[in-house]
Amino acid sequence: MVIKHWCKTMGRISTDAIHGHEHKDSLGSHIPPIYLSVIYEYIDYEIGEAVFIDRGNYLRYGREENPTTRALERVVAKLENTEDALAFNSGMAAISTTLLHYLKSGDKIVVPMELYSSTFALLDNLSPKLGIKVAKVWPSAEAIVEAVDSSTSIVFLEVMTNPTNKVIDLEYLYKHLDLDKVVLVVDNTFTTPILVKPVKYGAKLVVHSMTKYFGGHNDVVGGVLAGYRDTIKTLWEWRRMLGGILQPFEAYMILRGVKTLEVRYEKQSRNAQTVAEYLAEHTKVEEVMYPGLTKNPYHSIAKKLFEKPLFGGVLSFRLKGSYNDVITFMKKLKLIKRCPSLGGTESMAVIPSKAAAKFIDPEHRVKLGITDNLVRLSIGLEDVEDIIEDLSQALNF
Ligand SMILES: Cc1ncc(COP(=O)(O)O)c(C=O)c1O
């Protein structure tokens, strides 16, 4: 597969995150305004011509294009090193639009058996309706390659699985899959372009839940697809038909959040590393799942793939004890919030088997190690000493 050429970046990752919107107006405003208008006037009413937006579409109607949303798309395309991007009102809107576009009756999709729960729920619901086969395999590049056959139209995966943090070797996939025949879609929500740019490994589309690290403040829901110009053009039609465009206020919030993506991600990763090392030594902890730990079985793949010596802000650990002990621990947390989601400023804890992972098939949950005594932490931007103090008092029972 020949990897095509990408949009021009303004600089390195933080420079692109700050300046990549390329907004210019007659007032000299450097910050893209929130364009609330849903309607844009035709220049030539007879032939329906309106103002062009930079990907060659007319700016006419808010379900098609919005200038604030467009500014964010320019930033994301630069961060992911792709030609273009398309923003949606949630990560699931981006994922469902992708699956509806690519899957047709008789197709097979190959996914790791550990995947974001609503993506599974969607596939499980689409499978009987569309007559598609969903092959759920062990989360490794080798197992994925083995499962791909001539009926496979898509491989869809997350670089780092949730909640057990297994890392999939994209380099191996790139070497062993025929990416002209099968579309590789990579959900890069956990790892972000700070750690890995999936297009480097032949991904045709990169997905993000921007609700997580891109937004970064637990106050906005959004999603995005980044990829080749012609792919994005086709998906643009699907976005228009399905109605999933990201709204301008949310686009503005994410434009603001994404400017600090790199500093936030770096600090969250450093905090998570410290917390993982602390928990690994704790007598009440059976196992810590974090690829930043040198003993972790995914450490070497992560080190090879990741562009920085950082391993993300999410870790999971297995408490020595029963589900009731986990409940006691969770109830004792003070600073760390008992909430779903991840990637924001606040540290949060969840019991995956009772939350998102409940859509993973029960026998797969057992194989993957998603037991009732597993806790997932999304580490925030607080002072790490305070996070550890909270964990320490909550583990003291
Ligand atoms: C890896 C991953 N992908 C996709 C999604 C869906 O994103 P959203 O909640 O923005 O629809 C999530 C949400 O948690 C996620 O963790």
The ligand as an SDF file (V2000), in Angstrom:
LIG
                    3D

 16 16  0  0  0  0  0  0  0  0999 V2000
  -12.2140    4.2970   22.9200 C   0  0  0  0  0  0  0  0  0  0  0  0
  -13.5440    4.9570   22.7780 C   0  0  0  0  0  0  0  0  0  0  0  0
  -14.0630    5.1290   21.5460 N   0  0  0  0  0  0  0  0  0  0  0  0
  -15.2670    5.7050   21.3720 C   0  0  0  0  0  0  0  0  0  0  0  0
  -16.0220    6.1460   22.4310 C   0  0  0  0  0  0  0  0  0  0  0  0
  -17.3600    6.7840   22.2000 C   0  0  0  0  0  0  0  0  0  0  0  0
  -17.2580    8.1560   22.3330 O   0  0  0  0  0  0  0  0  0  0  0  0
  -18.4670    9.1230   22.7670 P   0  0  0  0  0  0  0  0  0  0  0  0
  -18.8010    8.8010   24.1880 O   0  0  0  0  0  0  0  0  0  0  0  0
  -17.9030   10.4820   22.5630 O   0  0  0  0  0  0  0  0  0  0  0  0
  -19.6070    8.8200   21.8570 O   0  0  0  0  0  0  0  0  0  0  0  0
  -15.5040    6.0190   23.7410 C   0  0  0  0  0  0  0  0  0  0  0  0
  -16.2710    6.4910   24.8880 C   0  0  0  0  0  0  0  0  0  0  0  0
  -15.9480    6.2290   26.0170 O   0  0  0  0  0  0  0  0  0  0  0  0
  -14.2330    5.3980   23.9130 C   0  0  0  0  0  0  0  0  0  0  0  0
  -13.7040    5.2150   25.1260 O   0  0  0  0  0  0  0  0  0  0  0  0
  1  2  1  0
  2  3  1  0
  2 15  2  0
  3  4  2  0
  4  5  1  0
  5  6  1  0
  5 12  2  0
  6  7  1  0
  7  8  1  0
  8  9  2  0
  8 10  1  0
  8 11  1  0
 12 13  1  0
 12 15  1  0
 13 14  2  0
 15 16  1  0
M  END
$$$$
